[in-house]
Amino acid sequence: MRKKFYFFMLIALMSIILSSCSIISKKPLISEPVVAKLIDSQTSKPIEASKVFLQSDAAVYFTVKTTDLPKDTVIKVTWKHLDGGTEIPSQLTANGSGYEVFTLKKSGELFPSGQYEVTAIADINGSLMELKEQFQIVAEVKATHLLNPVTAKAVDSNDKLNPLDVTSRFSQSDPVVYFVIQSKDLPADTKVSCQWVYTTTGDSLSHELITDGSRNIAFSLKPENAQKLPAGKYIVKASIITDAGTEMVSKEFEIVE
């Protein structure tokens, strides 16, 4: 009886070991392709995925998730402007598990507008894996519905949201930075998007609201949990999409210690 008990215990132990090995052992691969406006600067994990970008955006990020890649695995990426036919290749060497990022930056002041495709190919132990995503960069037109962008330390407390203490220089001790713009004849249910960009690292934060008509619009940037905003250069942008294209206004400012 005791021998039979030991026998069953041995079978159970072997089953546990085998199941553990099956959990630990993973097939090497690349997966989860994402086009993004914002990534984690430490891990390269996408934070703000998007399929639509502005011509004035600083960069377009393309991330892939890696799983148990062998040492010195080469991942090749090709950015293609489908409307113009231009191709931009790049590659990197990766291993293990995590996230890898590829960055498309504009060569001039604006990206060419149109449809884009980005393709990643990896040779993993002799087998080719391919991932593909598409995105759009929309044309920008002269702003006629968004006017007079300013940054300020305060706004008045009534519904007018008039900017007070207008400046482009802030201190880390300032509790908030306001970005105020004037809207003019916006159609009903117009979405106004705002993006704050810390130009030192490229990190960004986005907000949006729905409005119409002619009024002041205020967006705010505040530090979290009583911390301080990083010192350095910033740019804040507001944009809307119209039948004629995308209107965008921006303002640069600085935060000092």
C-alpha positions as CSV (number, residue, x, y, z in Angstrom):
1,M,0.0,0.0,0.0
2,R,2.8,2.4,0.9
3,K,4.6,1.6,-2.4
4,K,1.5,2.4,-4.3
5,F,1.2,5.7,-2.4
6,Y,4.8,6.7,-3.2
7,F,4.1,5.7,-6.9
8,F,1.1,8.1,-7.1
9,M,3.1,10.8,-5.4
10,L,5.9,10.4,-7.9
11,I,3.5,10.7,-10.8
12,A,1.9,13.8,-9.3
13,L,5.3,15.4,-8.8
14,M,6.4,14.6,-12.4
15,S,3.1,16.2,-13.6
16,I,3.8,19.4,-11.7
17,I,7.3,19.6,-13.1
18,L,6.1,19.0,-16.6
19,S,3.3,21.5,-16.3
20,S,5.8,24.1,-14.9
21,C,8.1,23.5,-17.8
22,S,5.3,24.0,-20.3
23,I,4.4,27.3,-18.6
24,I,7.9,28.6,-18.6
25,S,8.8,27.6,-22.1
26,K,7.4,30.1,-24.7
27,K,7.8,30.2,-28.4
28,P,10.0,33.1,-29.5
29,L,8.0,35.7,-31.4
30,I,7.2,39.3,-32.1
31,S,3.6,40.4,-31.6
32,E,1.2,43.3,-30.7
33,P,2.2,45.9,-33.3
34,V,1.1,49.4,-32.2
35,V,1.4,52.8,-33.8
36,A,1.5,55.4,-31.0
37,K,1.9,59.1,-30.1
38,L,3.4,58.3,-26.7
39,I,5.5,55.6,-25.2
40,D,7.0,54.8,-21.9
41,S,10.5,56.2,-22.0
42,Q,11.8,53.4,-19.8
43,T,10.1,50.3,-21.2
44,S,9.1,51.5,-24.7
45,K,5.6,50.2,-24.0
46,P,3.0,52.1,-25.9
47,I,0.9,54.5,-23.8
48,E,-1.2,56.4,-26.3
49,A,-2.0,54.4,-29.5
50,S,-3.3,56.3,-32.5
51,K,-4.0,55.8,-36.2
52,V,-4.2,59.5,-36.9
53,F,-1.4,62.1,-36.6
54,L,-0.8,65.7,-37.5
55,Q,1.8,67.0,-39.9
56,S,3.3,69.0,-37.1
57,D,3.6,66.1,-34.6
58,A,7.2,65.6,-33.5
59,A,7.3,61.8,-34.1
60,V,5.4,58.6,-34.9
61,Y,6.2,55.6,-32.8
62,F,5.9,51.9,-33.8
63,T,6.3,49.3,-31.0
64,V,6.3,45.5,-31.1
65,K,6.2,43.1,-28.2
66,T,9.1,40.6,-28.0
67,T,8.9,37.2,-26.4
68,D,12.0,35.0,-25.6
69,L,13.9,36.2,-28.7
70,P,17.3,34.6,-29.2
71,K,20.4,36.7,-28.8
72,D,21.1,39.1,-31.7
73,T,17.7,38.7,-33.3
74,V,17.4,41.4,-36.1
75,I,14.1,43.2,-36.5
76,K,13.8,45.2,-39.7
77,V,11.1,47.9,-40.1
78,T,10.1,49.8,-43.3
79,W,8.0,52.9,-43.1
80,K,6.1,53.5,-46.4
81,H,4.2,56.6,-47.5
82,L,1.5,55.0,-49.6
83,D,0.5,58.1,-51.4
84,G,4.1,59.1,-52.4
85,G,5.9,55.8,-52.5
86,T,8.7,56.9,-50.3
87,E,10.2,54.1,-48.1
88,I,12.4,54.5,-45.0
89,P,14.1,51.4,-43.6
90,S,15.5,50.9,-40.2
91,Q,16.6,47.9,-38.0
92,L,17.7,47.0,-34.5
93,T,19.0,43.9,-32.7
94,A,17.0,42.5,-29.8
95,N,16.8,39.6,-27.4
96,G,14.6,38.3,-24.6
97,S,11.2,39.7,-23.8
98,G,9.9,43.3,-23.6
99,Y,9.0,46.1,-26.1
100,E,11.1,47.5,-29.0
101,V,10.3,50.9,-30.6
102,F,11.0,52.4,-34.0
103,T,10.6,56.1,-34.5
104,L,9.6,58.1,-37.6
105,K,10.7,61.7,-37.5
106,K,10.0,64.5,-40.0
107,S,12.8,65.8,-42.1
108,G,11.4,69.3,-42.3
109,E,8.8,71.3,-40.5
110,L,5.9,69.0,-41.5
111,F,5.3,65.4,-42.3
112,P,3.9,64.7,-45.8
113,S,0.2,64.1,-45.4
114,G,-1.5,60.9,-46.5
115,Q,-1.7,57.2,-45.7
116,Y,1.3,55.3,-44.3
117,E,2.2,51.7,-43.7
118,V,4.8,50.3,-41.4
119,T,6.1,46.7,-41.6
120,A,8.3,44.8,-39.1
121,I,10.1,41.6,-40.2
122,A,12.1,39.4,-37.8
123,D,14.1,36.3,-38.7
124,I,13.6,34.0,-35.6
125,N,15.5,30.7,-35.8
126,G,15.2,30.7,-39.6
127,S,11.5,31.5,-39.6
128,L,10.3,35.0,-40.8
129,M,7.6,36.8,-38.8
130,E,5.9,39.8,-40.2
131,L,3.7,42.5,-38.5
132,K,2.1,45.4,-40.3
133,E,0.0,48.5,-39.3
134,Q,-1.4,51.5,-41.2
135,F,-1.9,55.1,-40.1
136,Q,-2.7,58.5,-41.5
137,I,-1.1,61.9,-41.3
138,V,-3.7,64.5,-41.9
139,A,-3.1,67.8,-43.7
140,E,-3.1,71.0,-41.7
141,V,-4.7,74.3,-42.9
142,K,-4.5,77.8,-41.7
143,A,-6.4,78.2,-38.5
144,T,-9.5,80.3,-38.8
145,H,-11.6,78.7,-36.0
146,L,-8.8,78.6,-33.3
147,L,-7.2,82.0,-32.5
148,N,-4.9,83.8,-30.2
149,P,-3.2,81.0,-28.3
150,V,-1.5,82.0,-25.0
151,T,-0.1,80.4,-21.9
152,A,-1.0,81.9,-18.5
153,K,-0.6,81.3,-14.8
154,A,-4.4,81.8,-14.1
155,V,-7.8,82.4,-15.7
156,D,-10.7,84.4,-14.3
157,S,-13.2,82.5,-12.2
158,N,-16.2,83.3,-14.3
159,D,-17.4,81.5,-17.5
160,K,-15.3,83.8,-19.8
161,L,-12.0,82.0,-19.0
162,N,-10.0,85.1,-19.8
163,P,-6.2,84.5,-19.3
164,L,-4.5,86.3,-16.4
165,D,-0.8,86.8,-15.9
166,V,0.0,85.8,-19.5
167,T,3.6,84.5,-19.8
168,S,5.8,81.9,-21.5
169,R,8.0,81.4,-18.5
170,F,6.8,79.5,-15.5
171,S,8.4,78.2,-12.2
172,Q,8.3,74.7,-10.8
173,S,6.5,76.3,-7.9
174,D,3.6,77.4,-10.0
175,P,0.6,75.1,-9.3
176,V,-0.7,75.1,-12.9
177,V,0.0,76.1,-16.5
178,Y,-3.0,77.2,-18.5
179,F,-3.3,77.2,-22.3
180,V,-6.1,79.5,-23.5
181,I,-7.4,79.8,-27.1
182,Q,-10.3,81.6,-28.6
183,S,-12.7,79.6,-30.7
184,K,-14.6,81.2,-33.6
185,D,-17.8,79.9,-35.1
186,L,-17.1,76.3,-34.3
187,P,-19.9,73.9,-35.5
188,A,-21.9,71.9,-33.0
189,D,-20.1,69.1,-31.2
190,T,-16.6,70.0,-32.4
191,K,-13.8,68.0,-30.7
192,V,-10.9,70.2,-29.7
193,S,-7.7,68.1,-28.9
194,C,-4.9,69.4,-26.8
195,Q,-1.4,67.9,-26.5
196,W,1.3,69.0,-24.1
197,V,4.8,68.0,-25.1
198,Y,7.9,68.1,-23.0
199,T,10.4,68.7,-25.8
200,T,13.4,67.5,-23.7
201,T,12.3,63.9,-23.8
202,G,9.3,63.9,-26.2
203,D,6.9,62.8,-23.5
204,S,3.4,64.1,-24.0
205,L,0.0,64.3,-22.4
206,S,-3.3,64.7,-24.3
207,H,-6.8,66.1,-23.4
208,E,-9.9,66.8,-25.4
209,L,-13.3,68.5,-25.1
210,I,-16.4,69.0,-27.1
211,T,-17.7,72.6,-27.7
212,D,-19.2,74.9,-30.3
213,G,-19.6,78.6,-31.2
214,S,-17.2,81.4,-30.2
215,R,-15.7,81.4,-26.7
216,N,-12.5,81.0,-24.7
217,I,-11.2,77.5,-24.2
218,A,-8.8,76.7,-21.4
219,F,-6.7,73.5,-20.9
220,S,-4.5,73.0,-17.9
221,L,-1.3,71.2,-17.0
222,K,-0.8,70.2,-13.4
223,P,1.8,68.1,-11.6
224,E,0.6,64.9,-9.9
225,N,0.7,64.1,-6.2
226,A,2.2,67.4,-5.1
227,Q,5.3,66.8,-7.4
228,K,6.9,69.4,-9.6
229,L,6.7,69.6,-13.4
230,P,10.1,68.9,-14.9
231,A,12.2,72.0,-15.8
232,G,12.8,72.6,-19.5
233,K,11.2,73.5,-22.8
234,Y,7.6,72.6,-23.6
235,I,5.1,73.1,-26.5
236,V,1.4,72.8,-26.3
237,K,-0.9,72.4,-29.3
238,A,-4.6,72.6,-29.9
239,S,-6.3,71.2,-33.0
240,I,-9.6,70.5,-34.7
241,I,-10.5,68.5,-37.8
242,T,-12.6,70.4,-40.4
243,D,-13.8,69.7,-43.9
244,A,-10.9,71.6,-45.2
245,G,-8.3,69.8,-43.1
246,T,-6.8,70.0,-39.6
247,E,-6.4,73.4,-37.9
248,M,-3.7,73.7,-35.3
249,V,-2.4,76.4,-33.1
250,S,0.5,76.1,-30.6
251,K,2.5,77.9,-28.0
252,E,6.0,77.3,-26.6
253,F,6.8,77.9,-23.0
254,E,9.5,77.1,-20.4
255,I,9.5,75.9,-16.8
256,V,12.5,76.9,-14.7
257,E,13.6,75.6,-11.3
